[in-house]
């Protein structure tokens, strides 16, 4: 699997102005990150992409636990993938595991794609 690298919410370009490409597990982790951050139903080409994580009230005592449940529901389509949320707010801090590899990441909650 190959994909265009996304950096700071935009396509990443190399020094010659060409799109930077990623593949393998880097592409999988990027797709997971996009799936978590996108509003479910907000991407017109795939209405099943995204999660309801932004609907969780941040000052709720169980916000982190609810976010983890919602995120793992959104990740059900990804084989051998799960997430553990360490912090929930405008930015969600979490550890994502795909197969045997885990990565700490921050996910910004996007609007419609």
N, CA, C and O atoms as a GROMACS GRO file, in nm:
protein
  452
    1UNK      N    1   0.083  -0.116   0.000
    1UNK     CA    2   0.000   0.000   0.000
    1UNK      C    3   0.088   0.125   0.000
    1UNK      O    4   0.184   0.135   0.077
    2UNK      N    5   0.056   0.217  -0.086
    2UNK     CA    6   0.129   0.343  -0.098
    2UNK      C    7   0.029   0.457  -0.090
    2UNK      O    8  -0.083   0.446  -0.139
    3UNK      N    9   0.070   0.567  -0.026
    3UNK     CA   10  -0.018   0.681  -0.010
    3UNK      C   11   0.064   0.809  -0.011
    3UNK      O   12   0.186   0.806   0.007
    4UNK      N   13  -0.002   0.922  -0.032
    4UNK     CA   14   0.064   1.052  -0.022
    4UNK      C   15   0.080   1.086   0.125
    4UNK      O   16  -0.014   1.070   0.203
    5UNK      N   17   0.196   1.134   0.162
    5UNK     CA   18   0.222   1.170   0.302
    5UNK      C   19   0.147   1.298   0.336
    5UNK      O   20   0.150   1.396   0.262
    6UNK      N   21   0.080   1.296   0.452
    6UNK     CA   22   0.008   1.413   0.504
    6UNK      C   23   0.090   1.468   0.620
    6UNK      O   24   0.128   1.396   0.712
    7UNK      N   25   0.117   1.599   0.615
    7UNK     CA   26   0.192   1.663   0.722
    7UNK      C   27   0.120   1.793   0.757
    7UNK      O   28   0.093   1.876   0.670
    8UNK      N   29   0.089   1.810   0.884
    8UNK     CA   30   0.017   1.928   0.932
    8UNK      C   31  -0.114   1.951   0.856
    8UNK      O   32  -0.152   2.064   0.828
    9UNK      N   33  -0.183   1.840   0.823
    9UNK     CA   34  -0.312   1.849   0.758
    9UNK      C   35  -0.309   1.877   0.609
    9UNK      O   36  -0.414   1.902   0.549
   10UNK      N   37  -0.191   1.873   0.547
   10UNK     CA   38  -0.179   1.903   0.404
   10UNK      C   39  -0.084   1.804   0.340
   10UNK      O   40  -0.007   1.737   0.409
   11UNK      N   41  -0.090   1.794   0.208
   11UNK     CA   42   0.003   1.707   0.135
   11UNK      C   43   0.146   1.754   0.160
   11UNK      O   44   0.174   1.874   0.154
   12UNK      N   45   0.235   1.660   0.188
   12UNK     CA   46   0.377   1.693   0.207
   12UNK      C   47   0.446   1.693   0.070
   12UNK      O   48   0.427   1.602  -0.010
   13UNK      N   49   0.526   1.795   0.046
   13UNK     CA   50   0.598   1.807  -0.080
   13UNK      C   51   0.748   1.800  -0.053
   13UNK      O   52   0.796   1.849   0.049
   14UNK      N   53   0.821   1.738  -0.147
   14UNK     CA   54   0.967   1.732  -0.133
   14UNK      C   55   1.028   1.861  -0.190
   14UNK      O   56   0.955   1.952  -0.230
   15UNK      N   57   1.160   1.869  -0.194
   15UNK     CA   58   1.230   1.990  -0.238
   15UNK      C   59   1.203   2.025  -0.385
   15UNK      O   60   1.222   2.140  -0.425
   16UNK      N   61   1.160   1.927  -0.464
   16UNK     CA   62   1.131   1.955  -0.605
   16UNK      C   63   0.982   1.983  -0.630
   16UNK      O   64   0.940   2.000  -0.744
   17UNK      N   65   0.903   1.988  -0.522
   17UNK     CA   66   0.762   2.017  -0.534
   17UNK      C   67   0.674   1.896  -0.562
   17UNK      O   68   0.554   1.910  -0.585
   18UNK      N   69   0.734   1.778  -0.560
   18UNK     CA   70   0.659   1.655  -0.583
   18UNK      C   71   0.601   1.604  -0.451
   18UNK      O   72   0.657   1.630  -0.344
   19UNK      N   73   0.490   1.533  -0.459
   19UNK     CA   74   0.431   1.474  -0.338
   19UNK      C   75   0.525   1.371  -0.278
   19UNK      O   76   0.582   1.288  -0.349
   20UNK      N   77   0.540   1.376  -0.145
   20UNK     CA   78   0.615   1.272  -0.075
   20UNK      C   79   0.522   1.152  -0.060
   20UNK      O   80   0.404   1.168  -0.030
   21UNK      N   81   0.576   1.034  -0.081
   21UNK     CA   82   0.498   0.912  -0.072
   21UNK      C   83   0.540   0.831   0.050
   21UNK      O   84   0.656   0.835   0.091
   22UNK      N   85   0.445   0.758   0.108
   22UNK     CA   86   0.474   0.665   0.216
   22UNK      C   87   0.411   0.531   0.180
   22UNK      O   88   0.318   0.525   0.100
   23UNK      N   89   0.462   0.426   0.241
   23UNK     CA   90   0.408   0.293   0.212
   23UNK      C   91   0.417   0.205   0.335
   23UNK      O   92   0.473   0.245   0.438
   24UNK      N   93   0.362   0.085   0.324
   24UNK     CA   94   0.371  -0.012   0.432
   24UNK      C   95   0.302   0.034   0.560
   24UNK      O   96   0.193   0.090   0.556
   25UNK      N   97   0.367   0.008   0.673
   25UNK     CA   98   0.306   0.041   0.801
   25UNK      C   99   0.292   0.192   0.821
   25UNK      O  100   0.200   0.236   0.891
   26UNK      N  101   0.382   0.272   0.762
   26UNK     CA  102   0.366   0.418   0.772
   26UNK      C  103   0.233   0.462   0.712
   26UNK      O  104   0.164   0.546   0.769
   27UNK      N  105   0.197   0.405   0.597
   27UNK     CA  106   0.070   0.439   0.533
   27UNK      C  107  -0.048   0.390   0.616
   27UNK      O  108  -0.150   0.459   0.625
   28UNK      N  109  -0.036   0.272   0.677
   28UNK     CA  110  -0.144   0.221   0.761
   28UNK      C  111  -0.167   0.311   0.883
   28UNK      O  112  -0.281   0.343   0.916
   29UNK      N  113  -0.059   0.351   0.948
   29UNK     CA  114  -0.072   0.438   1.065
   29UNK      C  115  -0.132   0.573   1.025
   29UNK      O  116  -0.211   0.630   1.100
   30UNK      N  117  -0.096   0.623   0.909
   30UNK     CA  118  -0.152   0.750   0.863
   30UNK      C  119  -0.303   0.734   0.837
   30UNK      O  120  -0.381   0.823   0.871
   31UNK      N  121  -0.344   0.624   0.776
   31UNK     CA  122  -0.486   0.601   0.750
   31UNK      C  123  -0.565   0.589   0.880
   31UNK      O  124  -0.678   0.638   0.889
   32UNK      N  125  -0.506   0.525   0.980
   32UNK     CA  126  -0.570   0.515   1.111
   32UNK      C  127  -0.586   0.654   1.171
   32UNK      O  128  -0.692   0.687   1.226
   33UNK      N  129  -0.482   0.735   1.162
   33UNK     CA  130  -0.485   0.870   1.216
   33UNK      C  131  -0.595   0.954   1.149
   33UNK      O  132  -0.667   1.028   1.216
   34UNK      N  133  -0.607   0.942   1.019
   34UNK     CA  134  -0.712   1.015   0.946
   34UNK      C  135  -0.850   0.964   0.986
   34UNK      O  136  -0.941   1.044   1.005
   35UNK      N  137  -0.866   0.834   1.000
   35UNK     CA  138  -0.994   0.775   1.038
   35UNK      C  139  -1.039   0.825   1.175
   35UNK      O  140  -1.157   0.854   1.195
   36UNK      N  141  -0.948   0.836   1.268
   36UNK     CA  142  -0.982   0.883   1.403
   36UNK      C  143  -1.019   1.030   1.400
   36UNK      O  144  -1.117   1.071   1.463
   37UNK      N  145  -0.943   1.111   1.328
   37UNK     CA  146  -0.962   1.255   1.330
   37UNK      C  147  -1.077   1.307   1.247
   37UNK      O  148  -1.128   1.416   1.274
   38UNK      N  149  -1.118   1.233   1.147
   38UNK     CA  150  -1.225   1.280   1.057
   38UNK      C  151  -1.362   1.257   1.120
   38UNK      O  152  -1.383   1.159   1.192
   39UNK      N  153  -1.453   1.346   1.092
   39UNK     CA  154  -1.592   1.332   1.139
   39UNK      C  155  -1.659   1.224   1.055
   39UNK      O  156  -1.655   1.229   0.932
   40UNK      N  157  -1.721   1.127   1.122
   40UNK     CA  158  -1.789   1.019   1.051
   40UNK      C  159  -1.895   1.076   0.959
   40UNK      O  160  -1.981   1.153   1.003
   41UNK      N  161  -1.890   1.038   0.832
   41UNK     CA  162  -1.985   1.085   0.732
   41UNK      C  163  -1.946   1.215   0.665
   41UNK      O  164  -2.018   1.262   0.578
   42UNK      N  165  -1.833   1.275   0.704
   42UNK     CA  166  -1.793   1.405   0.652
   42UNK      C  167  -1.711   1.401   0.525
   42UNK      O  168  -1.686   1.506   0.465
   43UNK      N  169  -1.667   1.283   0.481
   43UNK     CA  170  -1.587   1.270   0.360
   43UNK      C  171  -1.679   1.223   0.248
   43UNK      O  172  -1.730   1.110   0.253
   44UNK      N  173  -1.702   1.307   0.149
   44UNK     CA  174  -1.807   1.277   0.050
   44UNK      C  175  -1.779   1.152  -0.034
   44UNK      O  176  -1.872   1.094  -0.090
   45UNK      N  177  -1.654   1.111  -0.044
   45UNK     CA  178  -1.621   0.994  -0.126
   45UNK      C  179  -1.631   0.864  -0.047
   45UNK      O  180  -1.635   0.756  -0.107
   46UNK      N  181  -1.636   0.872   0.085
   46UNK     CA  182  -1.650   0.753   0.170
   46UNK      C  183  -1.718   0.795   0.299
   46UNK      O  184  -1.652   0.838   0.393
   47UNK      N  185  -1.848   0.783   0.304
   47UNK     CA  186  -1.927   0.825   0.421
   47UNK      C  187  -1.904   0.737   0.543
   47UNK      O  188  -1.948   0.772   0.652
   48UNK      N  189  -1.834   0.624   0.527
   48UNK     CA  190  -1.807   0.536   0.641
   48UNK      C  191  -1.673   0.570   0.707
   48UNK      O  192  -1.640   0.512   0.811
   49UNK      N  193  -1.597   0.662   0.650
   49UNK     CA  194  -1.468   0.701   0.706
   49UNK      C  195  -1.489   0.798   0.822
   49UNK      O  196  -1.567   0.893   0.810
   50UNK      N  197  -1.421   0.775   0.932
   50UNK     CA  198  -1.425   0.869   1.043
   50UNK      C  199  -1.477   0.809   1.171
   50UNK      O  200  -1.503   0.689   1.181
   51UNK      N  201  -1.493   0.897   1.272
   51UNK     CA  202  -1.539   0.853   1.403
   51UNK      C  203  -1.628   0.960   1.465
   51UNK      O  204  -1.637   1.072   1.415
   52UNK      N  205  -1.694   0.923   1.574
   52UNK     CA  206  -1.778   1.015   1.650
   52UNK      C  207  -1.702   1.075   1.768
   52UNK      O  208  -1.765   1.129   1.859
   53UNK      N  209  -1.571   1.066   1.769
   53UNK     CA  210  -1.493   1.107   1.886
   53UNK      C  211  -1.514   1.254   1.922
   53UNK      O  212  -1.508   1.289   2.040
   54UNK      N  213  -1.537   1.339   1.826
   54UNK     CA  214  -1.553   1.482   1.854
   54UNK      C  215  -1.683   1.514   1.928
   54UNK      O  216  -1.698   1.623   1.982
   55UNK      N  217  -1.776   1.419   1.931
   55UNK     CA  218  -1.903   1.442   2.000
   55UNK      C  219  -1.893   1.419   2.151
   55UNK      O  220  -1.989   1.445   2.224
   56UNK      N  221  -1.779   1.371   2.198
   56UNK     CA  222  -1.759   1.346   2.340
   56UNK      C  223  -1.725   1.478   2.408
   56UNK      O  224  -1.637   1.551   2.362
   57UNK      N  225  -1.794   1.508   2.516
   57UNK     CA  226  -1.769   1.631   2.591
   57UNK      C  227  -1.637   1.618   2.666
   57UNK      O  228  -1.619   1.526   2.745
   58UNK      N  229  -1.544   1.712   2.640
   58UNK     CA  230  -1.409   1.703   2.693
   58UNK      C  231  -1.397   1.714   2.844
   58UNK      O  232  -1.302   1.659   2.901
   59UNK      N  233  -1.489   1.783   2.911
   59UNK     CA  234  -1.477   1.799   3.056
   59UNK      C  235  -1.553   1.691   3.133
   59UNK      O  236  -1.560   1.696   3.256
   60UNK      N  237  -1.609   1.595   3.063
   60UNK     CA  238  -1.676   1.481   3.125
   60UNK      C  239  -1.570   1.396   3.196
   60UNK      O  240  -1.461   1.376   3.143
   61UNK      N  241  -1.602   1.345   3.315
   61UNK     CA  242  -1.507   1.266   3.392
   61UNK      C  243  -1.463   1.139   3.319
   61UNK      O  244  -1.352   1.091   3.341
   62UNK      N  245  -1.548   1.086   3.234
   62UNK     CA  246  -1.516   0.963   3.161
   62UNK      C  247  -1.485   0.989   3.014
   62UNK      O  248  -1.494   0.897   2.932
   63UNK      N  249  -1.450   1.111   2.979
   63UNK     CA  250  -1.426   1.146   2.839
   63UNK      C  251  -1.318   1.060   2.776
   63UNK      O  252  -1.334   1.012   2.663
   64UNK      N  253  -1.209   1.038   2.845
   64UNK     CA  254  -1.098   0.960   2.790
   64UNK      C  255  -1.143   0.816   2.762
   64UNK      O  256  -1.111   0.761   2.656
   65UNK      N  257  -1.217   0.757   2.854
   65UNK     CA  258  -1.263   0.619   2.836
   65UNK      C  259  -1.365   0.610   2.722
   65UNK      O  260  -1.362   0.515   2.643
   66UNK      N  261  -1.455   0.708   2.714
   66UNK     CA  262  -1.553   0.710   2.605
   66UNK      C  263  -1.484   0.729   2.470
   66UNK      O  264  -1.520   0.665   2.371
   67UNK      N  265  -1.385   0.816   2.468
   67UNK     CA  266  -1.310   0.839   2.344
   67UNK      C  267  -1.242   0.710   2.298
   67UNK      O  268  -1.243   0.678   2.179
   68UNK      N  269  -1.186   0.637   2.391
   68UNK     CA  270  -1.119   0.511   2.356
   68UNK      C  271  -1.219   0.412   2.295
   68UNK      O  272  -1.186   0.345   2.197
   69UNK      N  273  -1.337   0.402   2.352
   69UNK     CA  274  -1.440   0.312   2.297
   69UNK      C  275  -1.481   0.353   2.156
   69UNK      O  276  -1.490   0.268   2.066
   70UNK      N  277  -1.506   0.482   2.136
   70UNK     CA  278  -1.549   0.532   2.005
   70UNK      C  279  -1.439   0.514   1.902
   70UNK      O  280  -1.466   0.476   1.788
   71UNK      N  281  -1.316   0.541   1.940
   71UNK     CA  282  -1.203   0.526   1.848
   71UNK      C  283  -1.185   0.380   1.808
   71UNK      O  284  -1.166   0.350   1.690
   72UNK      N  285  -1.192   0.289   1.904
   72UNK     CA  286  -1.175   0.148   1.870
   72UNK      C  287  -1.291   0.096   1.785
   72UNK      O  288  -1.271   0.006   1.704
   73UNK      N  289  -1.409   0.151   1.802
   73UNK     CA  290  -1.520   0.116   1.713
   73UNK      C  291  -1.489   0.159   1.570
   73UNK      O  292  -1.513   0.084   1.476
   74UNK      N  293  -1.436   0.282   1.553
   74UNK     CA  294  -1.401   0.331   1.420
   74UNK      C  295  -1.288   0.248   1.358
   74UNK      O  296  -1.282   0.234   1.236
   75UNK      N  297  -1.200   0.193   1.441
   75UNK     CA  298  -1.086   0.116   1.391
   75UNK      C  299  -1.120  -0.031   1.366
   75UNK      O  300  -1.032  -0.108   1.326
   76UNK      N  301  -1.244  -0.071   1.389
   76UNK     CA  302  -1.282  -0.211   1.372
   76UNK      C  303  -1.259  -0.261   1.230
   76UNK      O  304  -1.236  -0.380   1.209
   77UNK      N  305  -1.265  -0.171   1.132
   77UNK     CA  306  -1.243  -0.212   0.993
   77UNK      C  307  -1.096  -0.240   0.962
   77UNK      O  308  -1.065  -0.302   0.860
   78UNK      N  309  -1.006  -0.195   1.049
   78UNK     CA  310  -0.863  -0.218   1.029
   78UNK      C  311  -0.823  -0.346   1.103
   78UNK      O  312  -0.843  -0.357   1.224
   79UNK      N  313  -0.768  -0.440   1.031
   79UNK     CA  314  -0.733  -0.569   1.089
   79UNK      C  315  -0.622  -0.555   1.193
   79UNK      O  316  -0.524  -0.483   1.171
   80UNK      N  317  -0.637  -0.623   1.307
   80UNK     CA  318  -0.537  -0.627   1.415
   80UNK      C  319  -0.496  -0.488   1.462
   80UNK      O  320  -0.378  -0.462   1.485
   81UNK      N  321  -0.593  -0.398   1.477
   81UNK     CA  322  -0.564  -0.260   1.513
   81UNK      C  323  -0.646  -0.219   1.634
   81UNK      O  324  -0.765  -0.246   1.641
   82UNK      N  325  -0.580  -0.153   1.731
   82UNK     CA  326  -0.652  -0.098   1.846
   82UNK      C  327  -0.578   0.024   1.897
   82UNK      O  328  -0.463   0.050   1.862
   83UNK      N  329  -0.649   0.100   1.981
   83UNK     CA  330  -0.592   0.224   2.033
   83UNK      C  331  -0.616   0.233   2.184
   83UNK      O  332  -0.715   0.183   2.236
   84UNK      N  333  -0.522   0.298   2.251
   84UNK     CA  334  -0.532   0.326   2.394
   84UNK      C  335  -0.514   0.476   2.412
   84UNK      O  336  -0.408   0.529   2.380
   85UNK      N  337  -0.615   0.544   2.461
   85UNK     CA  338  -0.613   0.690   2.475
   85UNK      C  339  -0.548   0.728   2.608
   85UNK      O  340  -0.586   0.677   2.713
   86UNK      N  341  -0.451   0.819   2.602
   86UNK     CA  342  -0.386   0.867   2.724
   86UNK      C  343  -0.434   1.006   2.762
   86UNK      O  344  -0.427   1.044   2.880
   87UNK      N  345  -0.484   1.085   2.664
   87UNK     CA  346  -0.531   1.220   2.692
   87UNK      C  347  -0.634   1.258   2.587
   87UNK      O  348  -0.616   1.231   2.468
   88UNK      N  349  -0.745   1.321   2.632
   88UNK     CA  350  -0.850   1.362   2.540
   88UNK      C  351  -0.879   1.510   2.555
   88UNK      O  352  -0.901   1.560   2.666
   89UNK      N  353  -0.878   1.581   2.442
   89UNK     CA  354  -0.908   1.724   2.437
   89UNK      C  355  -0.919   1.763   2.291
   89UNK      O  356  -0.965   1.684   2.209
   90UNK      N  357  -0.875   1.886   2.257
   90UNK     CA  358  -0.873   1.927   2.116
   90UNK      C  359  -0.779   1.839   2.036
   90UNK      O  360  -0.798   1.817   1.916
   91UNK      N  361  -0.678   1.788   2.105
   91UNK     CA  362  -0.585   1.691   2.048
   91UNK      C  363  -0.599   1.564   2.131
   91UNK      O  364  -0.596   1.569   2.254
   92UNK      N  365  -0.613   1.451   2.064
   92UNK     CA  366  -0.623   1.323   2.132
   92UNK      C  367  -0.485   1.259   2.129
   92UNK      O  368  -0.427   1.239   2.022
   93UNK      N  369  -0.432   1.227   2.248
   93UNK     CA  370  -0.303   1.158   2.256
   93UNK      C  371  -0.332   1.012   2.283
   93UNK      O  372  -0.406   0.977   2.375
   94UNK      N  373  -0.273   0.925   2.201
   94UNK     CA  374  -0.302   0.785   2.211
   94UNK      C  375  -0.188   0.699   2.160
   94UNK      O  376  -0.097   0.746   2.092
   95UNK      N  377  -0.195   0.572   2.194
   95UNK     CA  378  -0.103   0.472   2.140
   95UNK      C  379  -0.185   0.381   2.051
   95UNK      O  380  -0.284   0.322   2.094
   96UNK      N  381  -0.142   0.370   1.927
   96UNK     CA  382  -0.210   0.285   1.829
   96UNK      C  383  -0.122   0.164   1.804
   96UNK      O  384  -0.001   0.176   1.783
   97UNK      N  385  -0.184   0.046   1.807
   97UNK     CA  386  -0.113  -0.078   1.779
   97UNK      C  387  -0.174  -0.142   1.655
   97UNK      O  388  -0.295  -0.165   1.647
   98UNK      N  389  -0.087  -0.170   1.558
   98UNK     CA  390  -0.126  -0.243   1.438
   98UNK      C  391  -0.037  -0.366   1.433
   98UNK      O  392   0.084  -0.356   1.414
   99UNK      N  393  -0.099  -0.483   1.451
   99UNK     CA  394  -0.020  -0.606   1.457
   99UNK      C  395   0.074  -0.603   1.576
   99UNK      O  396   0.030  -0.591   1.690
  100UNK      N  397   0.204  -0.613   1.548
  100UNK     CA  398   0.305  -0.613   1.654
  100UNK      C  399   0.370  -0.478   1.676
  100UNK      O  400   0.456  -0.465   1.764
  101UNK      N  401   0.331  -0.376   1.601
  101UNK     CA  402   0.394  -0.245   1.611
  101UNK      C  403   0.301  -0.143   1.676
  101UNK      O  404   0.184  -0.131   1.639
  102UNK      N  405   0.354  -0.070   1.774
  102UNK     CA  406   0.279   0.036   1.842
  102UNK      C  407   0.347   0.170   1.820
  102UNK      O  408   0.470   0.178   1.817
  103UNK      N  409   0.266   0.274   1.806
  103UNK     CA  410   0.320   0.410   1.791
  103UNK      C  411   0.235   0.506   1.874
  103UNK      O  412   0.112   0.497   1.876
  104UNK      N  413   0.304   0.598   1.941
  104UNK     CA  414   0.236   0.707   2.010
  104UNK      C  415   0.208   0.814   1.907
  104UNK      O  416   0.294   0.847   1.825
  105UNK      N  417   0.087   0.870   1.912
  105UNK     CA  418   0.053   0.974   1.815
  105UNK      C  419  -0.045   1.072   1.876
  105UNK      O  420  -0.109   1.045   1.978
  106UNK      N  421  -0.052   1.186   1.812
  106UNK     CA  422  -0.150   1.288   1.846
  106UNK      C  423  -0.242   1.302   1.725
  106UNK      O  424  -0.197   1.308   1.611
  107UNK      N  425  -0.371   1.309   1.752
  107UNK     CA  426  -0.469   1.323   1.644
  107UNK      C  427  -0.546   1.453   1.666
  107UNK      O  428  -0.605   1.474   1.771
  108UNK      N  429  -0.543   1.537   1.565
  108UNK     CA  430  -0.623   1.660   1.568
  108UNK      C  431  -0.760   1.624   1.512
  108UNK      O  432  -0.772   1.548   1.416
  109UNK      N  433  -0.863   1.681   1.573
  109UNK     CA  434  -0.998   1.650   1.531
  109UNK      C  435  -1.039   1.739   1.416
  109UNK      O  436  -1.070   1.857   1.435
  110UNK      N  437  -1.039   1.682   1.294
  110UNK     CA  438  -1.072   1.754   1.172
  110UNK      C  439  -1.221   1.776   1.161
  110UNK      O  440  -1.300   1.716   1.234
  111UNK      N  441  -1.259   1.863   1.070
  111UNK     CA  442  -1.399   1.878   1.032
  111UNK      C  443  -1.429   1.786   0.918
  111UNK      O  444  -1.382   1.672   0.916
  112UNK      N  445  -1.505   1.833   0.822
  112UNK     CA  446  -1.533   1.752   0.704
  112UNK      C  447  -1.412   1.751   0.612
  112UNK      O  448  -1.339   1.850   0.602
  113UNK      N  449  -1.391   1.639   0.544
  113UNK     CA  450  -1.279   1.624   0.452
  113UNK      C  451  -1.326   1.649   0.310
  113UNK      O  452  -1.246   1.642   0.217
   0.00000   0.00000   0.00000
